[in-house]
Amino acid sequence: MITILKKNEEFQIVFEKGHSIHNKYLVVYFHQNSFSENRYGFCVGKKIGNAVKRNYLKRVLKEIVRNILGNITSRSFDIIIVAKYPILNAKYNEIESSLTALLKKVFNS
């Protein structure tokens, strides 16, 4: 089970005070939190497509995070995952390897 960031204030703190890393498909913003668990937020902008495509991508990203949680040690971060436009042409395994690589960088920093 993953904890989701939902409030705009929580997103703004991560965007303003956190750090970011990116690759071809995703941008990951992260900021240390005071909780004992990681919290995740997902952003897919309107440039990506209609609501059906955006919600589908959010579901895909959430599922990938659920699948790789066991492989990544927790250091209590707030993490926001933002999709970039090229993600529309990516296959599931490309998105998964992309996100896994970024999250490993986050937890090793």
Z-matrix of the N, CA and C atoms (Angstrom, degrees):
N
C 1 1.450
C 2 1.525 1 109.15
N 3 1.310 2 115.88 1 130.91
C 4 1.455 3 119.26 2 178.85
C 5 1.521 4 109.50 3 -108.15
N 6 1.324 5 114.90 4 148.45
C 7 1.456 6 120.89 5 177.10
C 8 1.526 7 107.87 6 -93.01
N 9 1.332 8 116.45 7 131.52
C 10 1.450 9 122.73 8 -174.03
C 11 1.529 10 110.46 9 -104.16
N 12 1.335 11 115.98 10 136.09
C 13 1.464 12 121.55 11 169.58
C 14 1.519 13 107.50 12 -80.68
N 15 1.322 14 117.39 13 130.10
C 16 1.451 15 120.05 14 -178.69
C 17 1.523 16 113.70 15 -124.81
N 18 1.317 17 116.98 16 -30.65
C 19 1.465 18 120.08 17 -173.93
C 20 1.522 19 111.53 18 -81.27
N 21 1.313 20 115.58 19 141.19
C 22 1.451 21 121.83 20 179.61
C 23 1.530 22 111.29 21 -58.73
N 24 1.324 23 117.97 22 -37.38
C 25 1.459 24 121.45 23 -179.90
C 26 1.522 25 111.05 24 -61.53
N 27 1.335 26 116.85 25 -39.72
C 28 1.462 27 120.74 26 179.44
C 29 1.532 28 110.38 27 -65.83
N 30 1.326 29 117.08 28 -41.45
C 31 1.453 30 121.13 29 177.52
C 32 1.528 31 110.38 30 -62.68
N 33 1.327 32 117.16 31 -44.33
C 34 1.459 33 121.14 32 -177.24
C 35 1.523 34 111.91 33 -62.79
N 36 1.329 35 117.45 34 -38.33
C 37 1.469 36 120.54 35 177.86
C 38 1.518 37 110.36 36 -60.90
N 39 1.329 38 116.71 37 -44.86
C 40 1.464 39 120.37 38 -179.56
C 41 1.526 40 110.57 39 -65.84
N 42 1.332 41 117.35 40 -43.78
C 43 1.463 42 120.20 41 -179.93
C 44 1.526 43 111.96 42 -63.65
N 45 1.320 44 117.90 43 -40.19
C 46 1.457 45 121.81 44 -174.48
C 47 1.528 46 113.45 45 -82.31
N 48 1.332 47 117.23 46 -41.38
C 49 1.463 48 120.41 47 -173.30
C 50 1.519 49 113.46 48 -102.26
N 51 1.324 50 117.19 49 -13.09
C 52 1.450 51 120.33 50 -174.67
C 53 1.511 52 114.01 51 -89.24
N 54 1.305 53 114.27 52 -175.89
C 55 1.453 54 123.41 53 177.89
C 56 1.521 55 108.28 54 -112.50
N 57 1.329 56 116.16 55 166.72
C 58 1.459 57 118.77 56 178.85
C 59 1.517 58 110.79 57 -139.81
N 60 1.317 59 114.35 58 151.08
C 61 1.453 60 122.76 59 171.21
C 62 1.516 61 106.60 60 -136.88
N 63 1.322 62 116.25 61 156.13
C 64 1.461 63 117.97 62 -176.32
C 65 1.516 64 110.92 63 -149.70
N 66 1.308 65 114.58 64 165.49
C 67 1.455 66 122.78 65 170.56
C 68 1.525 67 107.74 66 -145.00
N 69 1.303 68 117.43 67 -160.17
C 70 1.462 69 121.18 68 -173.75
C 71 1.525 70 113.12 69 -62.13
N 72 1.322 71 118.17 70 -37.46
C 73 1.456 72 121.91 71 -171.77
C 74 1.529 73 115.11 72 -104.46
N 75 1.323 74 117.66 73 -26.12
C 76 1.466 75 120.24 74 -169.60
C 77 1.527 76 112.13 75 -138.82
N 78 1.325 77 114.53 76 156.18
C 79 1.463 78 122.96 77 167.70
C 80 1.522 79 105.96 78 -122.38
N 81 1.330 80 116.74 79 132.94
C 82 1.460 81 121.03 80 178.97
C 83 1.524 82 108.29 81 -118.61
N 84 1.321 83 115.86 82 120.29
C 85 1.464 84 122.86 83 173.94
C 86 1.522 85 107.23 84 -101.10
N 87 1.325 86 117.09 85 138.52
C 88 1.465 87 119.14 86 -179.25
C 89 1.515 88 110.61 87 -144.10
N 90 1.319 89 114.67 88 148.62
C 91 1.461 90 122.28 89 -178.99
C 92 1.522 91 107.43 90 -151.19
N 93 1.321 92 116.83 91 136.98
C 94 1.464 93 121.49 92 178.93
C 95 1.526 94 109.48 93 -63.94
N 96 1.333 95 117.55 94 136.44
C 97 1.463 96 120.26 95 177.17
C 98 1.521 97 110.29 96 -115.99
N 99 1.317 98 116.51 97 174.56
C 100 1.469 99 121.33 98 -176.81
C 101 1.521 100 112.06 99 -99.30
N 102 1.316 101 117.22 100 11.00
C 103 1.456 102 121.55 101 179.09
C 104 1.522 103 109.73 102 -96.05
N 105 1.309 104 116.13 103 171.72
C 106 1.463 105 119.87 104 -179.17
C 107 1.522 106 112.41 105 -95.17
N 108 1.325 107 116.97 106 14.18
C 109 1.463 108 119.89 107 -178.77
C 110 1.518 109 110.00 108 -144.29
N 111 1.320 110 114.94 109 163.17
C 112 1.464 111 120.27 110 174.87
C 113 1.514 112 109.33 111 -81.22
N 114 1.329 113 115.90 112 144.45
C 115 1.463 114 121.07 113 174.33
C 116 1.519 115 107.23 114 -122.80
N 117 1.323 116 116.38 115 139.03
C 118 1.453 117 121.66 116 -173.02
C 119 1.521 118 111.07 117 -119.43
N 120 1.325 119 115.54 118 142.06
C 121 1.454 120 122.81 119 172.53
C 122 1.519 121 108.44 120 -127.14
N 123 1.318 122 116.77 121 147.87
C 124 1.462 123 121.52 122 -176.79
C 125 1.516 124 109.20 123 -127.10
N 126 1.344 125 116.89 124 130.20
C 127 1.462 126 122.32 125 179.35
C 128 1.522 127 109.16 126 -126.21
N 129 1.314 128 114.66 127 126.80
C 130 1.457 129 121.05 128 173.33
C 131 1.521 130 105.24 129 -133.11
N 132 1.324 131 116.32 130 110.08
C 133 1.461 132 121.67 131 -173.98
C 134 1.516 133 113.68 132 -73.94
N 135 1.318 134 115.15 133 167.16
C 136 1.460 135 121.45 134 -177.81
C 137 1.522 136 112.82 135 -67.40
N 138 1.323 137 118.03 136 -20.15
C 139 1.460 138 120.50 137 177.75
C 140 1.530 139 111.41 138 -68.07
N 141 1.320 140 116.67 139 -21.68
C 142 1.460 141 121.11 140 -179.00
C 143 1.528 142 110.83 141 -68.89
N 144 1.313 143 117.31 142 -37.99
C 145 1.463 144 119.31 143 -179.26
C 146 1.509 145 111.36 144 161.02
N 147 1.318 146 115.24 145 -166.26
C 148 1.460 147 119.89 146 -179.23
C 149 1.536 148 110.45 147 -75.76
N 150 1.309 149 116.64 148 178.84
C 151 1.462 150 121.84 149 -174.62
C 152 1.526 151 112.10 150 -60.57
N 153 1.319 152 116.61 151 -35.20
C 154 1.465 153 120.13 152 -179.55
C 155 1.527 154 110.17 153 -63.46
N 156 1.321 155 118.00 154 -46.90
C 157 1.465 156 122.01 155 179.39
C 158 1.519 157 111.59 156 -65.65
N 159 1.341 158 116.34 157 -42.40
C 160 1.463 159 119.81 158 -179.10
C 161 1.521 160 111.30 159 -64.23
N 162 1.320 161 117.40 160 -44.93
C 163 1.463 162 120.10 161 179.74
C 164 1.519 163 111.41 162 -66.77
N 165 1.332 164 116.95 163 -36.73
C 166 1.454 165 120.53 164 176.82
C 167 1.530 166 110.09 165 -60.72
N 168 1.326 167 117.16 166 -46.52
C 169 1.461 168 120.19 167 179.88
C 170 1.526 169 112.04 168 -64.21
N 171 1.319 170 117.44 169 -37.45
C 172 1.468 171 119.46 170 176.64
C 173 1.525 172 110.67 171 -63.78
N 174 1.330 173 116.82 172 -40.61
C 175 1.469 174 119.76 173 177.74
C 176 1.528 175 110.94 174 -64.51
N 177 1.320 176 116.82 175 -40.43
C 178 1.466 177 120.63 176 178.30
C 179 1.524 178 110.26 177 -62.64
N 180 1.327 179 117.11 178 -46.74
C 181 1.463 180 120.61 179 -179.74
C 182 1.525 181 111.69 180 -62.79
N 183 1.330 182 117.38 181 -41.39
C 184 1.472 183 120.32 182 178.01
C 185 1.520 184 110.98 183 -62.88
N 186 1.321 185 117.13 184 -41.01
C 187 1.462 186 120.78 185 -179.84
C 188 1.530 187 110.96 186 -65.47
N 189 1.310 188 116.85 187 -40.08
C 190 1.466 189 119.96 188 178.16
C 191 1.524 190 110.24 189 -63.74
N 192 1.326 191 117.11 190 -43.04
C 193 1.471 192 120.37 191 178.32
C 194 1.525 193 109.77 192 -61.30
N 195 1.331 194 117.79 193 -43.49
C 196 1.470 195 120.73 194 178.02
C 197 1.524 196 111.22 195 -59.86
N 198 1.325 197 116.84 196 -41.18
C 199 1.466 198 120.59 197 -176.87
C 200 1.518 199 112.51 198 -69.66
N 201 1.324 200 118.22 199 -33.03
C 202 1.466 201 119.44 200 -175.45
C 203 1.527 202 113.30 201 -98.85
N 204 1.319 203 118.10 202 2.93
C 205 1.470 204 120.03 203 -179.61
C 206 1.518 205 112.41 204 -59.15
N 207 1.318 206 117.61 205 -37.07
C 208 1.459 207 120.64 206 -178.59
C 209 1.515 208 113.06 207 -68.18
N 210 1.315 209 118.18 208 -23.59
C 211 1.457 210 121.99 209 -177.18
C 212 1.516 211 113.32 210 -88.31
N 213 1.324 212 117.26 211 -11.05
C 214 1.465 213 120.46 212 -173.72
C 215 1.525 214 109.31 213 -117.21
N 216 1.316 215 115.91 214 129.78
C 217 1.454 216 120.20 215 178.37
C 218 1.524 217 109.95 216 -76.56
N 219 1.298 218 115.89 217 143.02
C 220 1.458 219 121.36 218 -175.34
C 221 1.522 220 110.81 219 -89.16
N 222 1.336 221 115.73 220 134.37
C 223 1.454 222 121.09 221 174.53
C 224 1.515 223 110.92 222 -127.89
N 225 1.297 224 117.85 223 21.26
C 226 1.466 225 125.43 224 177.83
C 227 1.531 226 113.51 225 56.96
N 228 1.304 227 114.71 226 73.40
C 229 1.457 228 122.60 227 175.90
C 230 1.522 229 109.97 228 -113.67
N 231 1.331 230 115.14 229 153.13
C 232 1.456 231 121.54 230 161.42
C 233 1.513 232 105.22 231 -95.40
N 234 1.312 233 117.20 232 124.28
C 235 1.460 234 122.21 233 -174.00
C 236 1.519 235 108.93 234 -125.34
N 237 1.322 236 116.10 235 128.27
C 238 1.463 237 121.11 236 175.89
C 239 1.522 238 107.54 237 -115.78
N 240 1.320 239 115.84 238 127.42
C 241 1.458 240 122.24 239 -179.31
C 242 1.523 241 107.55 240 -108.39
N 243 1.335 242 116.13 241 119.72
C 244 1.461 243 122.22 242 -177.22
C 245 1.525 244 108.15 243 -113.36
N 246 1.325 245 116.27 244 127.52
C 247 1.465 246 121.44 245 179.28
C 248 1.520 247 110.31 246 -82.54
N 249 1.322 248 115.99 247 140.85
C 250 1.461 249 122.23 248 175.25
C 251 1.530 250 108.70 249 -103.42
N 252 1.306 251 116.79 250 161.45
C 253 1.470 252 121.97 251 -173.77
C 254 1.531 253 114.48 252 -55.48
N 255 1.341 254 120.99 253 -39.98
C 256 1.474 255 119.60 254 -178.72
C 257 1.526 256 114.72 255 -62.23
N 258 1.321 257 117.82 256 -11.20
C 259 1.462 258 120.43 257 -179.40
C 260 1.530 259 111.76 258 -63.77
N 261 1.311 260 117.31 259 -21.69
C 262 1.467 261 120.90 260 179.67
C 263 1.521 262 112.21 261 -61.26
N 264 1.321 263 118.16 262 -31.45
C 265 1.460 264 122.00 263 -177.86
C 266 1.522 265 113.12 264 -97.27
N 267 1.338 266 117.20 265 4.27
C 268 1.462 267 121.36 266 -176.43
C 269 1.527 268 111.08 267 -89.23
N 270 1.319 269 114.83 268 148.46
C 271 1.460 270 121.05 269 174.80
C 272 1.535 271 108.44 270 -87.02
N 273 1.322 272 115.97 271 163.36
C 274 1.464 273 121.51 272 -176.63
C 275 1.525 274 111.05 273 -55.48
N 276 1.337 275 117.51 274 -46.91
C 277 1.466 276 119.33 275 -176.25
C 278 1.530 277 112.09 276 -67.48
N 279 1.336 278 118.32 277 -27.97
C 280 1.464 279 120.78 278 175.15
C 281 1.526 280 110.73 279 -69.24
N 282 1.322 281 115.93 280 -41.86
C 283 1.470 282 120.08 281 178.00
C 284 1.525 283 109.67 282 -65.02
N 285 1.329 284 116.11 283 -42.39
C 286 1.459 285 120.72 284 -179.12
C 287 1.531 286 111.46 285 -62.32
N 288 1.326 287 117.79 286 -46.53
C 289 1.467 288 119.49 287 -179.69
C 290 1.533 289 110.96 288 -67.57
N 291 1.326 290 116.54 289 -35.21
C 292 1.455 291 121.22 290 178.18
C 293 1.530 292 111.14 291 -63.68
N 294 1.316 293 116.22 292 -49.05
C 295 1.468 294 120.56 293 -179.23
C 296 1.525 295 111.46 294 -67.64
N 297 1.317 296 117.32 295 -38.94
C 298 1.463 297 120.67 296 178.69
C 299 1.524 298 110.61 297 -61.15
N 300 1.324 299 116.75 298 -44.47
C 301 1.463 300 120.21 299 179.70
C 302 1.526 301 111.34 300 -62.59
N 303 1.334 302 116.76 301 -42.11
C 304 1.470 303 119.66 302 -179.65
C 305 1.530 304 110.91 303 -66.47
N 306 1.332 305 117.55 304 -43.16
C 307 1.461 306 119.48 305 -178.55
C 308 1.530 307 110.98 306 -67.44
N 309 1.314 308 118.33 307 -33.62
C 310 1.462 309 119.88 308 175.30
C 311 1.522 310 111.08 309 -63.44
N 312 1.331 311 116.60 310 -38.64
C 313 1.467 312 120.22 311 176.65
C 314 1.520 313 110.77 312 -64.68
N 315 1.325 314 116.66 313 -39.56
C 316 1.466 315 120.62 314 179.55
C 317 1.526 316 110.19 315 -61.45
N 318 1.326 317 117.58 316 -48.18
C 319 1.451 318 120.37 317 -174.62
C 320 1.524 319 112.80 318 -78.69
N 321 1.310 320 118.31 319 -15.12
C 322 1.460 321 121.09 320 176.19
C 323 1.522 322 112.85 321 -94.53
N 324 1.347 323 116.99 322 -4.61
C 325 1.470 324 119.54 323 -178.79
C 326 1.512 325 111.49 324 -81.33
